Amino acid sequence: MTYDYVCKACEEEFVFEHSIKRKPRKKCPSCKKMKLLRLISVSTSVILKGDCWEKDGYASKEATKA
């Protein structure tokens, strides 16, 4: 998984790739202070399925006409 971090001390931003099981990083690679904060991001891949949705997420032609 990819995680975004920001340092509360120097305000540098970082992206790290690590396991979801790993505890969040704390030490800033730039200023070396223990002020690193993992940010919450909403990046996901969603595939809508059903009568009105196709694989790419757009409404089907029949649903569009109605």
Biopython code that builds the backbone (N, CA, C, O; Angstrom):
import numpy as np
from Bio.PDB.StructureBuilder import StructureBuilder

atoms = [
    (1, "MET", "N", (0.840, -1.175, 0.000)),
    (1, "MET", "CA", (0.000, 0.000, 0.000)),
    (1, "MET", "C", (0.892, 1.247, 0.000)),
    (1, "MET", "O", (2.026, 1.219, 0.478)),
    (2, "THR", "N", (0.364, 2.310, -0.533)),
    (2, "THR", "CA", (1.073, 3.580, -0.582)),
    (2, "THR", "C", (0.438, 4.530, 0.418)),
    (2, "THR", "O", (-0.784, 4.679, 0.460)),
    (3, "TYR", "N", (1.281, 5.177, 1.229)),
    (3, "TYR", "CA", (0.793, 6.082, 2.267)),
    (3, "TYR", "C", (1.445, 7.452, 2.142)),
    (3, "TYR", "O", (2.638, 7.558, 1.855)),
    (4, "ASP", "N", (0.659, 8.491, 2.358)),
    (4, "ASP", "CA", (1.154, 9.860, 2.368)),
    (4, "ASP", "C", (1.436, 10.266, 3.813)),
    (4, "ASP", "O", (0.676, 9.940, 4.725)),
    (5, "TYR", "N", (2.542, 10.982, 4.002)),
    (5, "TYR", "CA", (2.937, 11.459, 5.319)),
    (5, "TYR", "C", (3.301, 12.938, 5.223)),
    (5, "TYR", "O", (3.662, 13.428, 4.153)),
    (6, "VAL", "N", (3.205, 13.633, 6.330)),
    (6, "VAL", "CA", (3.680, 15.008, 6.439)),
    (6, "VAL", "C", (4.371, 15.152, 7.791)),
    (6, "VAL", "O", (3.938, 14.572, 8.786)),
    (7, "CYS", "N", (5.444, 15.928, 7.813)),
    (7, "CYS", "CA", (6.153, 16.180, 9.060)),
    (7, "CYS", "C", (5.577, 17.434, 9.709)),
    (7, "CYS", "O", (5.493, 18.483, 9.071)),
    (8, "LYS", "N", (5.184, 17.327, 10.968)),
    (8, "LYS", "CA", (4.630, 18.477, 11.684)),
    (8, "LYS", "C", (5.706, 19.484, 12.068)),
    (8, "LYS", "O", (5.393, 20.621, 12.420)),
    (9, "ALA", "N", (6.966, 19.079, 12.003)),
    (9, "ALA", "CA", (8.062, 19.984, 12.360)),
    (9, "ALA", "C", (8.543, 20.795, 11.150)),
    (9, "ALA", "O", (8.594, 22.023, 11.214)),
    (10, "CYS", "N", (8.891, 20.128, 10.065)),
    (10, "CYS", "CA", (9.461, 20.829, 8.905)),
    (10, "CYS", "C", (8.471, 20.980, 7.746)),
    (10, "CYS", "O", (8.782, 21.639, 6.754)),
    (11, "GLU", "N", (7.298, 20.382, 7.860)),
    (11, "GLU", "CA", (6.209, 20.454, 6.877)),
    (11, "GLU", "C", (6.530, 19.807, 5.525)),
    (11, "GLU", "O", (5.852, 20.074, 4.532)),
    (12, "GLU", "N", (7.560, 18.962, 5.487)),
    (12, "GLU", "CA", (7.866, 18.204, 4.270)),
    (12, "GLU", "C", (6.824, 17.105, 4.098)),
    (12, "GLU", "O", (6.313, 16.564, 5.079)),
    (13, "GLU", "N", (6.512, 16.781, 2.848)),
    (13, "GLU", "CA", (5.562, 15.713, 2.556)),
    (13, "GLU", "C", (6.294, 14.547, 1.909)),
    (13, "GLU", "O", (7.232, 14.743, 1.135)),
    (14, "PHE", "N", (5.856, 13.321, 2.234)),
    (14, "PHE", "CA", (6.504, 12.113, 1.746)),
    (14, "PHE", "C", (5.463, 11.090, 1.353)),
    (14, "PHE", "O", (4.323, 11.131, 1.816)),
    (15, "VAL", "N", (5.874, 10.157, 0.482)),
    (15, "VAL", "CA", (5.058, 9.015, 0.110)),
    (15, "VAL", "C", (5.899, 7.778, 0.364)),
    (15, "VAL", "O", (7.021, 7.668, -0.130)),
    (16, "PHE", "N", (5.352, 6.844, 1.141)),
    (16, "PHE", "CA", (6.043, 5.594, 1.445)),
    (16, "PHE", "C", (5.158, 4.428, 1.047)),
    (16, "PHE", "O", (3.931, 4.506, 1.123)),
    (17, "GLU", "N", (5.791, 3.354, 0.625)),
    (17, "GLU", "CA", (5.076, 2.135, 0.310)),
    (17, "GLU", "C", (5.454, 1.088, 1.351)),
    (17, "GLU", "O", (6.627, 0.756, 1.520)),
    (18, "HIS", "N", (4.440, 0.573, 2.048)),
    (18, "HIS", "CA", (4.683, -0.484, 3.030)),
    (18, "HIS", "C", (3.407, -1.251, 3.305)),
    (18, "HIS", "O", (2.325, -0.863, 2.864)),
    (19, "SER", "N", (3.543, -2.340, 4.035)),
    (19, "SER", "CA", (2.426, -3.215, 4.354)),
    (19, "SER", "C", (1.403, -2.496, 5.237)),
    (19, "SER", "O", (1.751, -1.618, 6.028)),
    (20, "ILE", "N", (0.159, -2.881, 5.086)),
    (20, "ILE", "CA", (-0.907, -2.318, 5.921)),
    (20, "ILE", "C", (-0.720, -2.738, 7.384)),
    (20, "ILE", "O", (-1.219, -2.074, 8.293)),
    (21, "LYS", "N", (-0.001, -3.838, 7.604)),
    (21, "LYS", "CA", (0.237, -4.343, 8.956)),
    (21, "LYS", "C", (1.327, -3.560, 9.687)),
    (21, "LYS", "O", (1.410, -3.609, 10.915)),
    (22, "ARG", "N", (2.153, -2.844, 8.944)),
    (22, "ARG", "CA", (3.255, -2.084, 9.545)),
    (22, "ARG", "C", (2.716, -0.858, 10.275)),
    (22, "ARG", "O", (1.804, -0.187, 9.792)),
    (23, "LYS", "N", (3.281, -0.579, 11.426)),
    (23, "LYS", "CA", (2.899, 0.623, 12.169)),
    (23, "LYS", "C", (3.333, 1.860, 11.388)),
    (23, "LYS", "O", (4.337, 1.815, 10.676)),
    (24, "PRO", "N", (2.593, 2.966, 11.508)),
    (24, "PRO", "CA", (2.969, 4.188, 10.787)),
    (24, "PRO", "C", (4.367, 4.669, 11.169)),
    (24, "PRO", "O", (4.800, 4.519, 12.311)),
    (25, "ARG", "N", (5.057, 5.246, 10.197)),
    (25, "ARG", "CA", (6.391, 5.804, 10.455)),
    (25, "ARG", "C", (6.256, 7.008, 11.362)),
    (25, "ARG", "O", (5.235, 7.695, 11.341)),
    (26, "LYS", "N", (7.270, 7.266, 12.153)),
    (26, "LYS", "CA", (7.255, 8.401, 13.080)),
    (26, "LYS", "C", (8.401, 9.375, 12.824)),
    (26, "LYS", "O", (8.254, 10.578, 13.038)),
    (27, "LYS", "N", (9.553, 8.854, 12.361)),
    (27, "LYS", "CA", (10.741, 9.682, 12.201)),
    (27, "LYS", "C", (10.810, 10.289, 10.798)),
    (27, "LYS", "O", (10.769, 9.572, 9.798)),
    (28, "CYS", "N", (10.914, 11.604, 10.739)),
    (28, "CYS", "CA", (10.995, 12.325, 9.476)),
    (28, "CYS", "C", (12.353, 12.078, 8.825)),
    (28, "CYS", "O", (13.385, 12.277, 9.466)),
    (29, "PRO", "N", (12.373, 11.646, 7.558)),
    (29, "PRO", "CA", (13.655, 11.424, 6.886)),
    (29, "PRO", "C", (14.404, 12.721, 6.573)),
    (29, "PRO", "O", (15.602, 12.687, 6.294)),
    (30, "SER", "N", (13.720, 13.849, 6.617)),
    (30, "SER", "CA", (14.341, 15.134, 6.304)),
    (30, "SER", "C", (14.978, 15.783, 7.538)),
    (30, "SER", "O", (16.179, 16.051, 7.550)),
    (31, "CYS", "N", (14.170, 16.034, 8.573)),
    (31, "CYS", "CA", (14.679, 16.736, 9.754)),
    (31, "CYS", "C", (15.030, 15.797, 10.912)),
    (31, "CYS", "O", (15.582, 16.234, 11.922)),
    (32, "LYS", "N", (14.710, 14.505, 10.764)),
    (32, "LYS", "CA", (15.023, 13.451, 11.744)),
    (32, "LYS", "C", (14.238, 13.564, 13.053)),
    (32, "LYS", "O", (14.552, 12.858, 14.011)),
    (33, "LYS", "N", (13.229, 14.431, 13.114)),
    (33, "LYS", "CA", (12.403, 14.545, 14.322)),
    (33, "LYS", "C", (11.282, 13.510, 14.269)),
    (33, "LYS", "O", (10.893, 13.051, 13.195)),
    (34, "MET", "N", (10.777, 13.154, 15.431)),
    (34, "MET", "CA", (9.710, 12.157, 15.546)),
    (34, "MET", "C", (8.342, 12.828, 15.406)),
    (34, "MET", "O", (7.488, 12.695, 16.282)),
    (35, "LYS", "N", (8.141, 13.546, 14.305)),
    (35, "LYS", "CA", (6.929, 14.333, 14.108)),
    (35, "LYS", "C", (6.190, 13.960, 12.820)),
    (35, "LYS", "O", (5.380, 14.742, 12.322)),
    (36, "LEU", "N", (6.464, 12.774, 12.283)),
    (36, "LEU", "CA", (5.841, 12.358, 11.038)),
    (36, "LEU", "C", (4.406, 11.904, 11.305)),
    (36, "LEU", "O", (4.143, 11.180, 12.265)),
    (37, "LEU", "N", (3.492, 12.334, 10.453)),
    (37, "LEU", "CA", (2.074, 12.028, 10.604)),
    (37, "LEU", "C", (1.561, 11.404, 9.319)),
    (37, "LEU", "O", (1.728, 11.966, 8.236)),
    (38, "ARG", "N", (0.930, 10.228, 9.445)),
    (38, "ARG", "CA", (0.359, 9.580, 8.262)),
    (38, "ARG", "C", (-0.983, 10.229, 7.951)),
    (38, "ARG", "O", (-1.833, 10.383, 8.828)),
    (39, "LEU", "N", (-1.160, 10.605, 6.692)),
    (39, "LEU", "CA", (-2.383, 11.270, 6.275)),
    (39, "LEU", "C", (-3.415, 10.251, 5.808)),
    (39, "LEU", "O", (-3.065, 9.161, 5.354)),
    (40, "ILE", "N", (-4.666, 10.608, 5.920)),
    (40, "ILE", "CA", (-5.747, 9.765, 5.433)),
    (40, "ILE", "C", (-6.048, 10.195, 4.010)),
    (40, "ILE", "O", (-6.341, 11.362, 3.754)),
    (41, "SER", "N", (-5.975, 9.259, 3.098)),
    (41, "SER", "CA", (-6.297, 9.573, 1.707)),
    (41, "SER", "C", (-7.431, 8.676, 1.237)),
    (41, "SER", "O", (-7.608, 7.559, 1.723)),
    (42, "VAL", "N", (-8.180, 9.182, 0.298)),
    (42, "VAL", "CA", (-9.333, 8.452, -0.206)),
    (42, "VAL", "C", (-9.096, 8.121, -1.670)),
    (42, "VAL", "O", (-9.763, 8.646, -2.562)),
    (43, "SER", "N", (-8.159, 7.262, -1.892)),
    (43, "SER", "CA", (-7.831, 6.834, -3.243)),
    (43, "SER", "C", (-8.212, 5.370, -3.375)),
    (43, "SER", "O", (-7.633, 4.507, -2.715)),
    (44, "THR", "N", (-9.176, 5.099, -4.219)),
    (44, "THR", "CA", (-9.643, 3.729, -4.353)),
    (44, "THR", "C", (-10.112, 3.476, -5.776)),
    (44, "THR", "O", (-10.375, 4.411, -6.533)),
    (45, "SER", "N", (-10.211, 2.222, -6.123)),
    (45, "SER", "CA", (-10.767, 1.823, -7.409)),
    (45, "SER", "C", (-12.115, 1.180, -7.150)),
    (45, "SER", "O", (-12.211, 0.182, -6.436)),
    (46, "VAL", "N", (-13.141, 1.749, -7.726)),
    (46, "VAL", "CA", (-14.488, 1.239, -7.523)),
    (46, "VAL", "C", (-15.045, 0.800, -8.863)),
    (46, "VAL", "O", (-14.982, 1.535, -9.848)),
    (47, "ILE", "N", (-15.585, -0.393, -8.887)),
    (47, "ILE", "CA", (-16.251, -0.889, -10.078)),
    (47, "ILE", "C", (-17.708, -1.116, -9.712)),
    (47, "ILE", "O", (-18.020, -1.932, -8.845)),
    (48, "LEU", "N", (-18.591, -0.397, -10.373)),
    (48, "LEU", "CA", (-20.024, -0.530, -10.115)),
    (48, "LEU", "C", (-20.579, -1.606, -11.028)),
    (48, "LEU", "O", (-20.333, -1.602, -12.234)),
    (49, "LYS", "N", (-21.329, -2.524, -10.443)),
    (49, "LYS", "CA", (-21.905, -3.618, -11.217)),
    (49, "LYS", "C", (-23.406, -3.660, -10.960)),
    (49, "LYS", "O", (-23.888, -3.194, -9.927)),
    (50, "GLY", "N", (-24.121, -4.214, -11.897)),
    (50, "GLY", "CA", (-25.563, -4.348, -11.740)),
    (50, "GLY", "C", (-26.269, -4.075, -13.049)),
    (50, "GLY", "O", (-25.638, -3.988, -14.102)),
    (51, "ASP", "N", (-27.581, -3.942, -12.980)),
    (51, "ASP", "CA", (-28.398, -3.759, -14.182)),
    (51, "ASP", "C", (-28.099, -2.457, -14.918)),
    (51, "ASP", "O", (-28.191, -2.410, -16.144)),
    (52, "CYS", "N", (-27.747, -1.417, -14.201)),
    (52, "CYS", "CA", (-27.605, -0.099, -14.818)),
    (52, "CYS", "C", (-26.156, 0.342, -15.011)),
    (52, "CYS", "O", (-25.924, 1.457, -15.479)),
    (53, "TRP", "N", (-25.192, -0.478, -14.675)),
    (53, "TRP", "CA", (-23.797, -0.052, -14.752)),
    (53, "TRP", "C", (-22.983, -1.021, -15.570)),
    (53, "TRP", "O", (-23.169, -2.236, -15.492)),
    (54, "GLU", "N", (-22.101, -0.485, -16.337)),
    (54, "GLU", "CA", (-21.160, -1.305, -17.077)),
    (54, "GLU", "C", (-19.844, -1.338, -16.324)),
    (54, "GLU", "O", (-19.691, -0.682, -15.294)),
    (55, "LYS", "N", (-18.910, -2.095, -16.834)),
    (55, "LYS", "CA", (-17.617, -2.268, -16.167)),
    (55, "LYS", "C", (-16.907, -0.948, -15.910)),
    (55, "LYS", "O", (-16.217, -0.816, -14.899)),
    (56, "ASP", "N", (-17.057, 0.045, -16.806)),
    (56, "ASP", "CA", (-16.347, 1.313, -16.643)),
    (56, "ASP", "C", (-17.115, 2.330, -15.802)),
    (56, "ASP", "O", (-16.657, 3.461, -15.646)),
    (57, "GLY", "N", (-18.271, 1.952, -15.260)),
    (57, "GLY", "CA", (-18.990, 2.836, -14.345)),
    (57, "GLY", "C", (-20.015, 3.742, -14.989)),
    (57, "GLY", "O", (-20.645, 4.532, -14.286)),
    (58, "TYR", "N", (-20.213, 3.665, -16.302)),
    (58, "TYR", "CA", (-21.209, 4.502, -16.963)),
    (58, "TYR", "C", (-22.529, 3.764, -17.063)),
    (58, "TYR", "O", (-22.565, 2.535, -17.123)),
    (59, "ALA", "N", (-23.589, 4.507, -17.081)),
    (59, "ALA", "CA", (-24.918, 3.901, -17.202)),
    (59, "ALA", "C", (-25.044, 3.215, -18.559)),
    (59, "ALA", "O", (-24.454, 3.656, -19.546)),
    (60, "SER", "N", (-25.814, 2.139, -18.596)),
    (60, "SER", "CA", (-26.015, 1.438, -19.862)),
    (60, "SER", "C", (-26.901, 2.261, -20.776)),
    (60, "SER", "O", (-27.548, 3.206, -20.325)),
    (61, "LYS", "N", (-26.937, 1.920, -22.041)),
    (61, "LYS", "CA", (-27.718, 2.669, -23.028)),
    (61, "LYS", "C", (-29.200, 2.651, -22.689)),
    (61, "LYS", "O", (-29.882, 3.661, -22.863)),
    (62, "GLU", "N", (-29.716, 1.513, -22.203)),
    (62, "GLU", "CA", (-31.133, 1.398, -21.853)),
    (62, "GLU", "C", (-31.475, 2.317, -20.677)),
    (62, "GLU", "O", (-32.523, 2.964, -20.687)),
    (63, "ALA", "N", (-30.615, 2.381, -19.679)),
    (63, "ALA", "CA", (-30.863, 3.237, -18.518)),
    (63, "ALA", "C", (-30.805, 4.712, -18.885)),
    (63, "ALA", "O", (-31.522, 5.527, -18.304)),
    (64, "THR", "N", (-29.956, 5.057, -19.847)),
    (64, "THR", "CA", (-29.811, 6.436, -20.285)),
    (64, "THR", "C", (-31.066, 6.924, -20.997)),
    (64, "THR", "O", (-31.460, 8.079, -20.838)),
    (65, "LYS", "N", (-31.712, 6.033, -21.800)),
    (65, "LYS", "CA", (-32.925, 6.386, -22.535)),
    (65, "LYS", "C", (-34.098, 6.649, -21.603)),
    (65, "LYS", "O", (-34.945, 7.494, -21.894)),
    (66, "ALA", "N", (-34.152, 5.942, -20.500)),
    (66, "ALA", "CA", (-35.288, 6.057, -19.556)),
    (66, "ALA", "C", (-35.202, 7.284, -18.752)),
    (66, "ALA", "O", (-36.069, 7.536, -17.915)),
]
sb = StructureBuilder()
sb.init_structure("model")
sb.init_model(0)
sb.init_chain("A")
sb.init_seg("    ")
for serial, (resi, resn, name, xyz) in enumerate(atoms, 1):
    if name == "N":
        sb.init_residue(resn, " ", resi, " ")
    sb.init_atom(name, np.array(xyz, "f"), 0.0, 1.0, " ", f" {name:<3s}", serial, name[0])
structure = sb.get_structure()
